[in-house]
């Protein structure tokens, strides 16, 4: 089967926080870690299974480089699939919008901004 990806995936294990609304409209949040990341999406190792096309807000804590201040990758995207890779289960999300920001001192579980900010 030919590869249909728009960009190369890079294996990375980074802390991630995902937020979405359930079908009932309840705010949901879960912590996990990335399995891989690309310029257009990422695979996130988590035990939850949001429905396909569910809009998600994602925050990834990026590794510090030397004396550089820590950064966070903030994304708006949507779930495109859920699958199991060996012992790792999780979801794949496409990134529709993203922004790099200085990391907050409170760590990977700090609050995501409201959608649209």
C-alpha positions as CSV (number, residue, x, y, z in Angstrom):
1,X,0.0,0.0,0.0
2,X,1.5,3.4,-1.0
3,X,2.3,5.9,1.7
4,X,-0.3,8.8,1.7
5,X,1.2,11.0,4.3
6,X,1.8,14.7,3.6
7,X,4.9,14.9,5.8
8,X,7.4,12.6,7.5
9,X,6.5,11.3,11.0
10,X,9.2,11.6,13.7
11,X,9.0,9.2,16.6
12,X,8.9,11.3,19.9
13,X,7.7,10.6,23.4
14,X,6.6,14.0,24.7
15,X,4.0,14.9,27.4
16,X,0.7,15.9,25.9
17,X,-2.7,17.2,27.1
18,X,-5.9,16.8,25.0
19,X,-9.2,18.5,25.5
20,X,-12.5,18.0,23.7
21,X,-16.3,18.0,24.3
22,X,-18.1,14.7,24.6
23,X,-21.2,13.9,22.6
24,X,-23.2,15.1,25.7
25,X,-21.3,18.4,25.7
26,X,-19.2,17.6,28.7
27,X,-15.6,19.0,28.8
28,X,-13.1,16.1,28.7
29,X,-9.4,16.2,29.3
30,X,-6.7,13.5,29.3
31,X,-2.9,13.4,29.6
32,X,-0.8,11.2,27.4
33,X,2.3,11.2,25.4
34,X,3.1,11.5,21.7
35,X,4.1,8.4,19.8
36,X,5.1,10.4,16.7
37,X,4.6,13.9,15.3
38,X,4.7,15.5,11.9
39,X,4.1,18.9,10.4
40,X,0.4,17.9,9.8
41,X,-0.5,15.6,12.7
42,X,0.4,13.4,15.6
43,X,-0.2,10.1,17.2
44,X,-1.1,10.3,20.9
45,X,-0.8,7.4,23.2
46,X,-3.9,7.5,25.4
47,X,-6.5,5.0,26.6
48,X,-9.6,7.1,25.7
49,X,-11.3,6.9,22.3
50,X,-12.9,10.1,21.1
51,X,-15.1,9.7,18.0
52,X,-13.6,10.3,14.6
53,X,-13.8,14.0,13.5
54,X,-14.1,15.1,17.1
55,X,-12.5,18.6,17.4
56,X,-9.6,18.6,19.9
57,X,-7.3,21.1,21.5
58,X,-3.8,19.7,22.1
59,X,-0.8,20.9,24.1
60,X,2.6,19.3,23.7
61,X,5.5,20.2,26.0
62,X,8.5,20.4,23.8
63,X,12.0,19.5,25.1
64,X,14.3,22.3,26.2
65,X,17.3,23.0,24.0
66,X,20.3,24.2,25.9
67,X,19.5,27.6,27.6
68,X,16.4,28.1,25.5
69,X,13.2,28.7,27.5
70,X,10.8,25.7,27.3
71,X,8.2,25.8,24.6
72,X,4.7,24.4,24.2
73,X,3.0,23.5,20.9
74,X,-0.7,24.4,21.0
75,X,-2.8,22.8,18.3
76,X,-6.4,22.9,17.2
77,X,-7.2,19.7,15.2
78,X,-9.5,16.7,14.9
79,X,-9.4,13.0,15.5
80,X,-8.9,11.0,12.3
81,X,-8.6,7.5,13.7
82,X,-8.0,5.4,16.8
83,X,-5.8,2.4,16.7
84,X,-3.5,0.0,18.6
85,X,0.2,-0.3,17.7
86,X,1.5,-3.3,19.5
87,X,1.1,-2.5,23.2
88,X,0.4,1.2,22.4
89,X,-3.1,2.4,21.8
90,X,-4.1,5.9,21.0
91,X,-5.5,8.4,18.5
92,X,-4.2,10.1,15.4
93,X,-5.1,13.7,15.0
94,X,-4.6,16.1,12.1
95,X,-3.4,19.6,13.0
96,X,-5.6,22.4,11.5
97,X,-3.9,25.3,13.4
98,X,-0.9,25.5,15.7
99,X,1.1,28.0,17.7
100,X,4.4,27.8,19.7
101,X,4.3,29.5,23.1
102,X,6.6,29.8,26.1
103,X,5.8,27.0,28.5
104,X,4.0,27.8,31.7
105,X,5.7,26.8,34.9
106,X,2.8,24.7,36.0
107,X,3.8,21.8,33.7
108,X,1.9,19.7,31.1
109,X,-1.4,19.8,33.0
110,X,-1.8,23.6,32.9
111,X,-5.0,24.9,31.4
112,X,-5.4,25.3,27.7
113,X,-6.8,28.6,26.5
114,X,-10.4,28.8,25.3
115,X,-10.9,27.8,21.7
116,X,-10.1,30.6,19.4
117,X,-7.3,32.1,21.6
